[in-house]
Amino acid sequence: MKNIKDRFLTYVAIDTQSGNEPKQFPSTEKQRDLSKVLAEELREFGATDVSIGENANVYAKLAANCENCNAPKIGFCAHIDTSPDLPGENVRARVVENYDGRDIVLNEEESIITKVSEFPHLKNYIGHDLIVTDGTTLLGADCKAGIAIIMDMLQYFYSNPDVKHGELQFLFTSDEEVGCYGAKGFDNTKFNPDFAYTLDGGPWGEVTYECFNAADVYVTIKGTNIHPGLAKGKMKNSILIAKEFLDMLPCETPGNTQDYEGYYHAIEFHGLVELTKLKFLVRDHNRELLEVRKNRLREIAAFLNNVYGEGTVQYEINDVYNNMSEIILPKFEIVEAVQKAMRDLGTEPFSIPMRGGTDGAELSYRGIPCPNICTGGHNFHSRYEYVSIQSMEKTSKLLVEVVKSFVK
């Protein structure tokens, strides 16, 4: 049987990059390549009810092996896709054994270096074995490290049938990176635990139960084009109006905010004189403050329409997900179980407000409270992404201890 390192390296070699602005689900058919591998492995480890949904989600269950133990049904979730931000094909992963605390040269020819001065958390991994790439692609630890951890836990229970556990359920989702579409479309007749954990977090010791409230905003600005020599009083340049729109926003961007601070993130800008389109990610941990942010965008649009004519600026605001803490806090014992297991493994757990989304948010609001657990990865969505093998191994042990803790 594979160890967690070899399992992870198998997964990252499969290109599962999702596609922006999907028109179909899954957004890329190649995500099914990993779905098929996972379905076969789940069967290999004694799981039943294994299936692949139309959207490439993978479902499975492991029956309880104890009678009258009053154990809840526990779910585990991770996503199969990788971010569209960087290539996910031809990942050349390598292991930096016994990391020495110095800069890691990923690609000497292209001078791509993971520098300790830029990523000081590397100092926490001296002596660890780190998996990196050649700097031209994502690694895919987000979230294939989570998948490897879940499968390693399942392998443990398969190899140790005397260890008692309640029913375990598994969900591997598609298209998390482009809007949690796999989680939005999950089949609750196939995945219906009492609660669940997503494996989609960062450094060892992290357990997260808060995330943003989120909205995506699409802005369309219409202009009027005419020969520049005849333009006075007639031309309306949508690019310049878009610049005014951006200039009227506060400097609350991802690069200027942290912790519980929300932001406006201009993620796309496509412009010609007659038509400019923008896309914003609008985020805040406080639901009321998110509404304030959305209203500010409406007010800017109204102001510019008053200046340039009604219909110049049009917008569409779509709510994407909500802060999962509202659902998890009333059932906080599921977080406390993780915290206790971490302490038993010699680590003081910590929690941070997640500055992003997670399948756990969608699942929580579909009736399955679902905090997020660490995977040992860093620098997600970046060519400098890396993961610690030892952290993955510890998290697999953590899951085993959490499952055992609910057997009465």
Kinemage of the C-alpha trace (Angstrom):
@kinemage 1
@onewidth
@group {chain A} dominant
@subgroup {mainchain}
@vectorlist {calphas} color= white
{ca met a 1} P 0.000 0.000 0.000
{ca lys a 2} L 1.133 3.551 -0.681
{ca asn a 3} L 2.394 5.899 1.995
{ca ile a 4} L 1.009 9.427 2.159
{ca lys a 5} L 3.891 10.913 0.165
{ca asp a 6} L 3.508 8.529 -2.757
{ca arg a 7} L -0.253 8.919 -2.711
{ca phe a 8} L 0.055 12.704 -2.865
{ca leu a 9} L 2.590 12.556 -5.701
{ca thr a 10} L 0.202 10.330 -7.646
{ca tyr a 11} L -2.604 12.852 -7.263
{ca val a 12} L -0.615 15.959 -8.237
{ca ala a 13} L 0.551 14.246 -11.426
{ca ile a 14} L -3.093 14.285 -12.595
{ca asp a 15} L -4.121 17.635 -14.081
{ca thr a 16} L -7.446 18.670 -12.526
{ca gln a 17} L -7.339 22.427 -13.074
{ca ser a 18} L -10.827 23.933 -13.108
{ca gly a 19} L -11.979 26.648 -15.503
{ca asn a 20} L -13.021 30.215 -14.748
{ca glu a 21} L -16.605 31.311 -15.411
{ca pro a 22} L -17.831 27.740 -15.933
{ca lys a 23} L -20.750 27.121 -18.238
{ca gln a 24} L -20.904 23.399 -17.444
{ca phe a 25} L -20.108 21.184 -14.454
{ca pro a 26} L -17.511 20.020 -13.979
{ca ser a 27} L -15.919 23.079 -15.564
{ca thr a 28} L -13.214 20.793 -17.025
{ca glu a 29} L -13.736 17.144 -17.892
{ca lys a 30} L -10.191 16.260 -16.833
{ca gln a 31} L -11.278 16.507 -13.194
{ca arg a 32} L -12.960 13.135 -13.738
{ca asp a 33} L -9.531 11.552 -14.214
{ca leu a 34} L -8.850 11.941 -10.503
{ca ser a 35} L -12.447 11.085 -9.582
{ca lys a 36} L -11.993 7.667 -11.185
{ca val a 37} L -8.713 7.039 -9.342
{ca leu a 38} L -10.300 7.959 -6.004
{ca ala a 39} L -13.369 5.805 -6.598
{ca glu a 40} L -11.155 2.781 -7.240
{ca glu a 41} L -9.047 3.447 -4.130
{ca leu a 42} L -12.152 3.868 -1.971
{ca arg a 43} L -13.413 0.451 -3.058
{ca glu a 44} L -9.963 -0.997 -2.421
{ca phe a 45} L -10.153 0.171 1.210
{ca gly a 46} L -13.551 -1.348 1.902
{ca ala a 47} L -15.774 1.652 1.219
{ca thr a 48} L -19.274 1.028 -0.110
{ca asp a 49} L -21.828 3.096 -2.021
{ca val a 50} L -18.966 4.446 -4.117
{ca ser a 51} L -20.146 6.591 -7.011
{ca ile a 52} L -19.164 9.490 -9.252
{ca gly a 53} L -21.777 12.165 -9.858
{ca glu a 54} L -22.509 13.985 -13.086
{ca asn a 55} L -20.473 16.925 -11.798
{ca ala a 56} L -17.504 14.599 -11.012
{ca asn a 57} L -18.131 14.579 -7.244
{ca val a 58} L -17.046 11.320 -5.606
{ca tyr a 59} L -19.152 9.737 -2.847
{ca ala a 60} L -18.471 6.798 -0.531
{ca lys a 61} L -19.218 5.377 2.916
{ca leu a 62} L -17.372 3.178 5.384
{ca ala a 63} L -19.782 1.268 7.581
{ca ala a 64} L -19.462 1.448 11.361
{ca asn a 65} L -17.674 -1.520 12.902
{ca cys a 66} L -19.118 -1.177 16.389
{ca glu a 67} L -22.588 -1.925 17.726
{ca asn a 68} L -24.413 0.347 20.167
{ca cys a 69} L -21.479 2.759 20.301
{ca asn a 70} L -23.662 5.814 19.674
{ca ala a 71} L -21.076 7.242 17.319
{ca pro a 72} L -22.263 10.001 14.976
{ca lys a 73} L -21.900 9.762 11.225
{ca ile a 74} L -18.798 11.824 10.390
{ca gly a 75} L -18.050 13.185 6.940
{ca phe a 76} L -14.734 14.129 5.348
{ca cys a 77} L -14.448 16.391 2.351
{ca ala a 78} L -11.742 17.750 0.036
{ca his a 79} L -11.832 19.142 -3.488
{ca ile a 80} L -10.288 17.517 -6.535
{ca asp a 81} L -9.735 20.623 -8.672
{ca thr a 82} L -6.775 22.994 -8.629
{ca ser a 83} L -6.830 26.727 -9.191
{ca pro a 84} L -6.885 28.289 -12.678
{ca asp a 85} L -4.380 30.888 -11.437
{ca leu a 86} L -1.362 28.923 -12.685
{ca pro a 87} L -0.888 25.854 -14.902
{ca gly a 88} L -1.753 22.482 -13.363
{ca glu a 89} L -0.401 20.314 -16.174
{ca asn a 90} L 2.966 18.540 -16.154
{ca val a 91} L 3.576 19.165 -12.456
{ca arg a 92} L 7.200 18.294 -11.741
{ca ala a 93} L 7.076 17.660 -8.017
{ca arg a 94} L 10.200 16.895 -6.041
{ca val a 95} L 10.987 16.249 -2.401
{ca val a 96} L 13.404 18.502 -0.531
{ca glu a 97} L 14.543 16.054 2.122
{ca asn a 98} L 15.572 17.219 5.584
{ca tyr a 99} L 15.056 20.888 4.686
{ca asp a 100} L 17.953 23.008 5.966
{ca gly a 101} L 16.213 26.373 6.414
{ca arg a 102} L 17.720 28.092 3.370
{ca asp a 103} L 16.239 29.400 0.128
{ca ile a 104} L 14.922 26.663 -2.168
{ca val a 105} L 15.935 26.944 -5.809
{ca leu a 106} L 12.915 25.694 -7.724
{ca asn a 107} L 14.169 26.470 -11.212
{ca glu a 108} L 17.761 27.575 -11.707
{ca glu a 109} L 17.315 28.224 -15.425
{ca glu a 110} L 14.426 30.644 -14.858
{ca ser a 111} L 15.738 31.976 -11.513
{ca ile a 112} L 12.609 30.910 -9.616
{ca ile a 113} L 13.513 30.729 -5.927
{ca thr a 114} L 11.409 30.270 -2.806
{ca lys a 115} L 13.081 32.786 -0.535
{ca val a 116} L 13.021 32.608 3.241
{ca ser a 117} L 12.972 36.412 3.346
{ca glu a 118} L 9.611 36.358 1.528
{ca phe a 119} L 8.232 33.242 3.209
{ca pro a 120} L 9.626 33.203 6.767
{ca his a 121} L 7.314 30.321 7.756
{ca leu a 122} L 9.838 28.083 5.989
{ca lys a 123} L 11.912 28.310 9.179
{ca asn a 124} L 9.207 26.276 10.923
{ca tyr a 125} L 10.020 23.304 8.683
{ca ile a 126} L 13.716 22.775 9.252
{ca gly a 127} L 14.253 19.021 9.272
{ca his a 128} L 10.990 18.341 7.433
{ca asp a 129} L 10.669 16.818 3.989
{ca leu a 130} L 9.009 19.402 1.759
{ca ile a 131} L 7.343 18.781 -1.593
{ca val a 132} L 7.758 21.587 -4.144
{ca thr a 133} L 7.562 22.050 -7.931
{ca asp a 134} L 9.946 23.422 -10.545
{ca gly a 135} L 8.215 26.794 -10.208
{ca thr a 136} L 6.385 26.707 -13.556
{ca thr a 137} L 3.130 25.201 -12.216
{ca leu a 138} L 1.043 24.918 -9.119
{ca leu a 139} L 1.851 22.009 -6.841
{ca gly a 140} L -1.799 21.216 -6.146
{ca ala a 141} L -1.494 20.778 -2.383
{ca asp a 142} L -4.688 22.813 -2.424
{ca cys a 143} L -6.417 20.437 -2.065
{ca lys a 144} L -4.709 17.187 -3.041
{ca ala a 145} L -2.908 17.199 0.292
{ca gly a 146} L -6.359 17.023 1.896
{ca ile a 147} L -7.351 14.119 -0.326
{ca ala a 148} L -4.142 12.249 0.497
{ca ile a 149} L -4.721 12.780 4.219
{ca ile a 150} L -8.298 11.492 4.077
{ca met a 151} L -7.295 8.447 2.055
{ca asp a 152} L -4.401 7.733 4.420
{ca met a 153} L -6.851 7.792 7.346
{ca leu a 154} L -9.157 5.408 5.477
{ca gln a 155} L -6.214 3.106 4.774
{ca tyr a 156} L -5.465 3.074 8.518
{ca phe a 157} L -8.964 1.883 9.437
{ca tyr a 158} L -8.876 -0.693 6.625
{ca ser a 159} L -5.534 -2.022 7.902
{ca asn a 160} L -6.637 -1.945 11.565
{ca pro a 161} L -10.149 -3.446 11.638
{ca asp a 162} L -10.056 -3.813 15.425
{ca val a 163} L -10.045 -0.037 15.890
{ca lys a 164} L -13.665 0.934 16.471
{ca his a 165} L -15.331 3.715 14.517
{ca gly a 166} L -18.776 4.914 13.576
{ca glu a 167} L -19.979 5.397 10.008
{ca leu a 168} L -17.616 7.525 7.935
{ca gln a 169} L -18.720 9.299 4.778
{ca phe a 170} L -16.569 10.785 2.043
{ca leu a 171} L -17.131 13.562 -0.460
{ca phe a 172} L -14.539 14.745 -2.960
{ca thr a 173} L -15.866 17.761 -4.821
{ca ser a 174} L -15.214 19.388 -8.170
{ca asp a 175} L -14.832 23.107 -8.951
{ca glu a 176} L -14.209 24.416 -5.437
{ca glu a 177} L -11.675 26.892 -6.773
{ca val a 178} L -14.185 28.590 -9.061
{ca gly a 179} L -17.152 28.921 -6.731
{ca cys a 180} L -17.671 25.667 -4.783
{ca tyr a 181} L -19.887 24.374 -7.579
{ca gly a 182} L -19.292 20.744 -6.658
{ca ala a 183} L -20.406 21.428 -3.094
{ca lys a 184} L -23.385 23.453 -4.294
{ca gly a 185} L -24.456 20.476 -6.380
{ca phe a 186} L -23.708 17.660 -3.933
{ca asp a 187} L -26.252 14.870 -3.550
{ca asn a 188} L -27.476 14.818 0.051
{ca thr a 189} L -28.862 11.326 -0.390
{ca lys a 190} L -25.276 10.135 -0.851
{ca phe a 191} L -23.525 12.434 1.610
{ca asn a 192} L -25.559 13.104 4.745
{ca pro a 193} L -23.364 12.867 7.872
{ca asp a 194} L -24.263 14.487 11.196
{ca phe a 195} L -21.300 16.806 10.688
{ca ala a 196} L -18.161 16.874 8.575
{ca tyr a 197} L -14.643 18.246 8.243
{ca thr a 198} L -13.067 19.722 5.142
{ca leu a 199} L -9.349 19.098 4.727
{ca asp a 200} L -8.417 22.320 2.970
{ca gly a 201} L -6.395 24.352 5.470
{ca gly a 202} L -2.855 25.558 5.991
{ca pro a 203} L -0.125 24.814 8.545
{ca trp a 204} L -0.263 22.011 11.073
{ca gly a 205} L -2.293 22.995 14.139
{ca glu a 206} L -4.849 25.112 12.296
{ca val a 207} L -8.572 24.495 12.647
{ca thr a 208} L -10.913 27.047 11.085
{ca tyr a 209} L -14.602 27.640 11.659
{ca glu a 210} L -15.008 31.189 10.317
{ca cys a 211} L -14.918 32.402 6.730
{ca phe a 212} L -16.032 35.386 4.676
{ca asn a 213} L -19.499 36.299 3.611
{ca ala a 214} L -18.987 36.640 -0.120
{ca ala a 215} L -20.459 38.330 -3.167
{ca asp a 216} L -19.262 38.506 -6.770
{ca val a 217} L -20.009 41.744 -8.605
{ca tyr a 218} L -20.033 42.202 -12.381
{ca val a 219} L -19.902 45.779 -13.684
{ca thr a 220} L -20.541 46.767 -17.314
{ca ile a 221} L -19.742 50.297 -18.504
{ca lys a 222} L -21.013 51.509 -21.861
{ca gly a 223} L -19.249 54.267 -23.783
{ca thr a 224} L -19.557 56.054 -27.108
{ca asn a 225} L -16.788 55.920 -29.717
{ca ile a 226} L -16.093 58.409 -32.497
{ca his a 227} L -13.017 59.525 -34.422
{ca pro a 228} L -10.678 61.296 -31.967
{ca gly a 229} L -10.520 64.301 -34.227
{ca leu a 230} L -14.272 64.771 -33.866
{ca ala a 231} L -14.550 63.601 -30.272
{ca lys a 232} L -15.073 66.779 -28.235
{ca gly a 233} L -18.429 66.650 -26.502
{ca lys a 234} L -19.290 63.374 -28.190
{ca met a 235} L -16.869 60.614 -27.069
{ca lys a 236} L -17.621 58.769 -23.841
{ca asn a 237} L -14.633 56.528 -23.023
{ca ser a 238} L -15.785 53.567 -20.950
{ca ile a 239} L -12.204 52.780 -19.939
{ca leu a 240} L -11.816 56.167 -18.254
{ca ile a 241} L -15.209 55.846 -16.566
{ca ala a 242} L -14.098 52.443 -15.257
{ca lys a 243} L -10.995 54.117 -13.846
{ca glu a 244} L -13.238 56.603 -12.045
{ca phe a 245} L -15.249 53.682 -10.663
{ca leu a 246} L -12.074 52.095 -9.279
{ca asp a 247} L -10.775 55.389 -7.893
{ca met a 248} L -13.986 55.876 -5.892
{ca leu a 249} L -13.444 52.640 -3.979
{ca pro a 250} L -11.557 52.732 -0.658
{ca cys a 251} L -8.082 51.179 -0.534
{ca glu a 252} L -9.515 48.053 1.085
{ca thr a 253} L -7.950 45.466 -1.201
{ca pro a 254} L -6.582 42.010 -0.345
{ca gly a 255} L -3.071 43.483 -0.324
{ca asn a 256} L -4.058 46.078 2.280
{ca thr a 257} L -6.212 44.036 4.648
{ca gln a 258} L -5.851 41.144 7.079
{ca asp a 259} L -7.608 39.126 9.799
{ca tyr a 260} L -11.266 40.227 10.002
{ca glu a 261} L -10.922 43.121 7.565
{ca gly a 262} L -13.046 42.814 4.445
{ca tyr a 263} L -12.117 43.944 0.966
{ca tyr a 264} L -12.994 44.816 -2.616
{ca his a 265} L -10.917 42.781 -5.045
{ca ala a 266} L -10.876 43.898 -8.685
{ca ile a 267} L -10.138 40.573 -10.319
{ca glu a 268} L -10.912 41.295 -13.996
{ca phe a 269} L -10.782 44.377 -16.267
{ca his a 270} L -11.488 44.166 -20.000
{ca gly a 271} L -11.890 47.459 -21.768
{ca leu a 272} L -12.435 49.229 -25.084
{ca val a 273} L -13.753 52.743 -25.607
{ca glu a 274} L -17.325 51.537 -26.140
{ca leu a 275} L -17.461 48.779 -23.542
{ca thr a 276} L -15.545 47.923 -20.366
{ca lys a 277} L -16.294 45.015 -18.042
{ca leu a 278} L -15.044 44.546 -14.495
{ca lys a 279} L -15.425 41.779 -11.957
{ca phe a 280} L -15.057 42.267 -8.206
{ca leu a 281} L -14.864 39.839 -5.326
{ca val a 282} L -16.455 41.550 -2.331
{ca arg a 283} L -15.798 39.956 1.047
{ca asp a 284} L -16.426 40.564 4.751
{ca his a 285} L -16.680 38.335 7.814
{ca asn a 286} L -19.546 40.498 9.083
{ca arg a 287} L -22.725 40.028 7.049
{ca glu a 288} L -23.954 43.584 7.730
{ca leu a 289} L -20.644 45.060 6.598
{ca leu a 290} L -20.851 43.030 3.402
{ca glu a 291} L -24.164 44.754 2.701
{ca val a 292} L -22.471 48.110 3.311
{ca arg a 293} L -19.844 47.204 0.717
{ca lys a 294} L -22.439 46.137 -1.823
{ca asn a 295} L -24.341 49.386 -1.267
{ca arg a 296} L -21.177 51.408 -1.854
{ca leu a 297} L -20.855 49.824 -5.303
{ca arg a 298} L -24.485 50.654 -6.033
{ca glu a 299} L -23.917 54.270 -4.957
{ca ile a 300} L -20.854 54.619 -7.197
{ca ala a 301} L -22.835 53.288 -10.144
{ca ala a 302} L -25.675 55.722 -9.421
{ca phe a 303} L -23.273 58.670 -9.172
{ca leu a 304} L -21.573 57.855 -12.472
{ca asn a 305} L -24.921 57.336 -14.191
{ca asn a 306} L -25.941 60.784 -12.982
{ca val a 307} L -22.762 62.237 -14.528
{ca tyr a 308} L -22.624 60.271 -17.800
{ca gly a 309} L -26.226 59.313 -18.393
{ca glu a 310} L -28.583 56.649 -17.128
{ca gly a 311} L -27.549 53.141 -18.188
{ca thr a 312} L -23.863 53.987 -18.557
{ca val a 313} L -22.956 51.787 -15.569
{ca gln a 314} L -24.821 48.546 -14.996
{ca tyr a 315} L -24.081 45.900 -12.400
{ca glu a 316} L -25.019 42.448 -11.205
{ca ile a 317} L -24.432 41.359 -7.599
{ca asn a 318} L -24.450 37.641 -6.767
{ca asp a 319} L -24.137 36.307 -3.229
{ca val a 320} L -21.759 33.342 -3.237
{ca tyr a 321} L -21.447 31.960 0.312
{ca asn a 322} L -21.902 32.932 3.968
{ca asn a 323} L -19.782 32.781 7.111
{ca met a 324} L -19.971 29.186 8.291
{ca ser a 325} L -19.411 30.213 11.941
{ca glu a 326} L -23.145 30.936 12.265
{ca ile a 327} L -23.817 27.218 11.766
{ca ile a 328} L -20.753 25.756 13.505
{ca leu a 329} L -20.721 27.748 16.773
{ca pro a 330} L -23.938 26.106 18.086
{ca lys a 331} L -22.246 22.729 17.558
{ca phe a 332} L -18.789 23.761 18.731
{ca glu a 333} L -18.027 20.348 20.229
{ca ile a 334} L -16.988 19.206 16.754
{ca val a 335} L -14.255 21.865 16.796
{ca glu a 336} L -13.312 21.027 20.377
{ca ala a 337} L -12.813 17.386 19.377
{ca val a 338} L -10.171 18.482 16.874
{ca gln a 339} L -8.531 20.832 19.368
{ca lys a 340} L -8.300 18.085 22.003
{ca ala a 341} L -6.847 15.604 19.511
{ca met a 342} L -4.196 18.149 18.495
{ca arg a 343} L -3.228 18.706 22.117
{ca asp a 344} L -3.032 14.940 22.630
{ca leu a 345} L -0.615 14.869 19.681
{ca gly a 346} L 1.545 17.532 21.340
{ca thr a 347} L 0.405 20.652 19.476
{ca glu a 348} L -1.505 23.680 20.724
{ca pro a 349} L -4.229 24.307 18.124
{ca phe a 350} L -4.954 27.737 16.739
{ca ser a 351} L -7.805 29.242 14.771
{ca ile a 352} L -7.773 32.069 12.278
{ca pro a 353} L -10.575 33.702 10.307
{ca met a 354} L -10.387 32.148 6.864
{ca arg a 355} L -9.828 34.822 4.242
{ca gly a 356} L -11.484 32.901 1.478
{ca gly a 357} L -14.144 30.333 0.828
{ca thr a 358} L -14.426 26.643 1.461
{ca asp a 359} L -16.723 23.778 0.595
{ca gly a 360} L -17.362 23.713 4.337
{ca ala a 361} L -19.300 26.964 4.118
{ca glu a 362} L -21.638 25.549 1.491
{ca leu a 363} L -22.063 22.259 3.355
{ca ser a 364} L -22.733 24.076 6.635
{ca tyr a 365} L -25.587 26.040 5.106
{ca arg a 366} L -26.945 22.815 3.611
{ca gly a 367} L -27.314 21.380 7.125
{ca ile a 368} L -23.913 19.741 7.666
{ca pro a 369} L -21.750 21.778 10.102
{ca cys a 370} L -18.289 21.581 8.584
{ca pro a 371} L -15.166 23.250 10.027
{ca asn a 372} L -11.877 23.171 8.138
{ca ile a 373} L -8.720 21.331 9.200
{ca cys a 374} L -5.103 21.946 8.223
{ca thr a 375} L -3.207 19.998 5.556
{ca gly a 376} L 0.335 21.303 6.103
{ca gly a 377} L 0.418 23.303 2.879
{ca his a 378} L 1.617 26.858 2.242
{ca asn a 379} L 1.561 29.472 -0.542
{ca phe a 380} L -1.567 28.116 -2.227
{ca his a 381} L -2.368 29.406 -5.746
{ca ser a 382} L 1.319 30.220 -6.203
{ca arg a 383} L 4.318 28.776 -7.981
{ca tyr a 384} L 5.966 28.774 -4.528
{ca glu a 385} L 3.426 26.332 -3.085
{ca tyr a 386} L 4.827 23.616 -0.827
{ca val a 387} L 3.650 21.025 1.663
{ca ser a 388} L 5.332 19.214 4.544
{ca ile a 389} L 5.140 15.424 4.426
{ca gln a 390} L 5.398 15.259 8.217
{ca ser a 391} L 2.466 17.670 8.588
{ca met a 392} L 0.317 15.523 6.302
{ca glu a 393} L 1.224 12.451 8.342
{ca lys a 394} L 0.300 14.209 11.603
{ca thr a 395} L -3.028 15.359 10.203
{ca ser a 396} L -3.876 11.815 9.150
{ca lys a 397} L -3.212 10.678 12.732
{ca leu a 398} L -5.332 13.590 13.931
{ca leu a 399} L -8.321 12.399 11.895
{ca val a 400} L -7.980 8.901 13.325
{ca glu a 401} L -7.987 10.286 16.868
{ca val a 402} L -10.999 12.502 16.171
{ca val a 403} L -12.985 9.550 14.795
{ca lys a 404} L -12.038 7.385 17.783
{ca ser a 405} L -13.039 10.154 20.213
{ca phe a 406} L -16.686 9.908 19.174
{ca val a 407} L -16.951 6.182 19.911
{ca lys a 408} L -18.586 5.848 23.319
